[in-house]
Amino acid sequence: MHIRVATPADWPAIWPFFSSIVSAGETFTFPTDLGREDGRDWWLLPEPDRTVVAVDGNGTVLGTAKMNRNHQGNSGHIASASYMVDPVCEGTGVGRALCAYTLEWARAAGYRAMQFNAVVATNTRAVRLYTSLGFDVVGTLPDGFAHPEHGYVGLHIMHRLL
């Protein structure tokens, strides 16, 4: 697996799993009817932010991550990131590799911490991954997310120093 900066040419490979993940409404706070062009604009971030793809030896996109400044002004030293893995690649280490990449990117870019603003409490795989990489749940917004199956569930804020 190789992680590289995403280009607009990667969007057709990202869109199918991006669309299915977003429309399922289980893990992201994006509108479930987010269209292809708006999704691309939300996900493919320009510098100084970054979007990457994890690809296999054949160039097949396995997953993607976007990383950006979480806050402005006097809190501009806090980074954030989001991740999507093609469901056929779940459990193969793609998410862990993408997360590790974003932590290194943030460190190298001079950020002092990374914060995730909205980790759905029922997304236990993500919570487990993030805690294994040193993140802590620093707060939970009760009933902050309307899950299509579980009803209103907590929305975690997760943080780690870099």
Disulfide bonds with the S-S distance in Angstrom:
none
